[in-house]
Amino acid sequence: MQSSNSNEVENYQVRKLEISDKSKGFIELLQQLTVCNSVSDQQFRDRFQELSLCGDDHVICVIEDDHSGKIVASGSVFIEKKFIRNCSKVGHIEDVVVDSNARGLQLGKKVVTYLTDHARSMGCYKVILDCSVDSREFYEKCGFKQKELQMAKYFI
């Protein structure tokens, strides 16, 4: 799947998640990122509908490989409404993943750019994300800078 042909890369378009993307390997792609158990069709439909109610405040985007019909990249952004900075907004990018067989095609950058542009269009004064040390260089190439330290407390 990897190629240096720029025309091939242009064939990969970012779009919003669709209900049919579960059958195109969306959950399996997320399993390359983190712990993601199988999700039934009903669970997927329920969560998809729930997220749809958020409108443009929560967007999941995907890239589908037109040749295989599989989802090969994804990411999400949600918009947090603040009181600070004159009741401004912050975009939070999450769950950026590119299929291991499609890396090197700049698909991750396309996803991050799409999500960042969406946050900007929603009036966010900044967009933030957490990443692993291994991913730091990638996000720096996308224009991000290390700002603070992440802390987490897991409940499961």
N, C-alpha and C positions, 0 to 999 in steps of 0.2 A: 504494500500500500504506500510505502514511502517513495517519494519522488522529488526531484528538484525542479520539476516542470511547474513554472508559475501559473500556467493556464489551468493545470489540474487543481492547484490550491484555490484558484478563483471559483472553481465549481462547488466548493464547500460553502454553503450559505448558512448563516445563523438565523434561527427562527425560534419562536416561542414553543414550549412543550405542548404537544397535542395528546389527546386521550389515547390515540392509536400507538403512541411511542412506547408503551409498555411492551407490545409485541415485537418491537424493533430493537430490543435489548437494552432499554434504558436502565432497568434495575441492575442488570449484569454489569453495565458500565459503572454504576455507582459502587458496585462491589469491588472494583479495582481501586477505589478511593479509600474506603473505610468499611467498618462493619455495617452490612446492609443485608438483612435476612430477606428471604423470599417474601414477596408481597402478592397476595391474591388479587385477581382481577377486580373484585369488589372493593378491597382495601385501596387499590390504586384509584378506582373511580371516585370513591369517597374523598380521598385526600385531594385529588385533582379538582373536584367540585369545591371543596373547602378553600383551596388556594385561589380558585377562580373568583371567589367572593371578595378577595383582597384587591382585585383589579390590578392596576399598574403599581401598587405598593409592594407586590411580591411577584417577581418574574423569574421563571425558570426558562433558560434557553438551551437549545440543543443544536448540534450539527449532525445531519444525516448524510451518510455516504450514499450517493445516488446509485452507485454500482451494486452495492451489497444490500442496500435498504436498512442498514444498521445505524443506530445512533453511535457516533464515534467521539463526541465531545459534549460537555454540558457544564452549566454553572448557574448560579442563582444570585439574585440581589433582592434585598428587602429594604424598604424605606422606613426609617425611624423618624417619627415626628418629635421634635425637641421643643423645650421652652427657651433654652439658651440661644444666643445669637439671633435674637429677634424672632423666636418661634421657627427656627430653621429646620432643616431635614438633613439626615445623614444616610448614605447608602452603605449597606453591609453586603459585601460579596462573600458567598459561601459555595462550597462543594464544586469547585472547578476541577474537572477531570477530562483527560483525553485518553482514549483507548490506547493500550500499549502498542498496538499495531499501526497506529496513526500518528505517533509522535514524530516531531521533526517537520511537520507540515504547517506549522504556525497556527494550528487550530486553537490552541490555548490562548494565544494572543488575540485571535478573532473573538473568542468568547469573552475575555476580559474587557476588550474594547467595547463590545456590544453592551455589556453590563454597566461599564463606566459611563458610556454615553447615555444610557437609560437613566442612571442616577442624576446625571447633569440635567437632563431634560425634565426631570421631576422636581428640579429646584434645590437639589442637595448642594450644600456648601463643601462637602467632602465625601469621599467614598473610602471605606476602610475594609481590611480583611486580615485574617489570621492565616499564617502559613507555617510550614515546617522550615527548619534551617536549610534543608535540601532544596526547597522551592524559592528561597529568597532571591537568588540571582534572576530567576525567571520573572518574578514580579518587579524587580528593579528595572529589567528591560522593558516592562510595561509602564514604567513611570512612577512606580510606588517607591516610598522611602521608609526605612524602619523608623518608627516613632516611639513606641512604648514597649512594654513587656506584657505578654499575654498571661493571664491566670485562668485556671479552670477548676471547677469542682463538679465531678461527675456523680450522678444519682443512680446510675445503673452499672 
